[in-house]
Amino acid sequence: MAGEKILIIDDEKPINDLIRSYVMKEGFIPFSAYNGKEAMELIKSEKPDFIILDIMLPDIEGVDLCLEIRKTNNSPILFLSCKSEEIDKIIALSVGGDDYLTKPFLPGELIARIKAHLRRQKSTGAMDASQDEILEFPGLTVNMQTREVFSDGQIISLTAKEFDILQLFLQNPKRIFTADQIFELIWKTNSLGGDSRTVMVYISTLRKKLEKNSNNPKYFISIRGVGYKFNHKLLETCNQ
């Protein structure tokens, strides 16, 4: 694993330079941006494989920039922040972030997280290449290979993690997952206190994007006191 492009978005030059030195030692190719405008220009021109995003920037909030990035780019995004409150992490992940690391951080942990996300990105790509099926449900079409989702013929933009959760349900149509199980399978790490709430936010976002009535969902069903499952009866219908 080397040669991947890493975009570092942090207006504090000493921190930006320090992260550059860390990733360069691992064989990655770093690019630095110090504000949202520079970041969007580099994303367009360089198409980075991984993005490190400071939650506080001089011209835009990190969460708002994340929303803009997600309109055109699905590379993993790791938020850096001085904020350690659970709600800050939930907000960052719910807008499309993939990970959250508080400052100050250990260089080894940062590199380990970057490598873990890049490995998952590659394994997901390899898995997608072997899956060419298109699943169709009433009002919903999912292309498992291209990771495209259509609702009533209109393409729906999902973040990488949102699609991963959808894919998890579709590949295990009759299984009920607890929020902790979903977190551990998708984020590839042990679920700690508060992580189940992160999953709840993601499920809520998926419902808002894909369900006609998110208050009465027909795709993502809640099993009271247990967790979530996909409506497997729809899968059986589409396979007939």
Helices and strands as residue ranges (DSSP letters): E 5-9, H 13-25, E 29-33, H 36-46, E 50-54, H 62-69, E 77-81, H 86-94, E 99-102, H 107-129, E 134-137, E 140-143, E 148-151, E 154-156, H 160-171, H 179-187, H 195-210, E 220-223, E 227-230, H 232-238
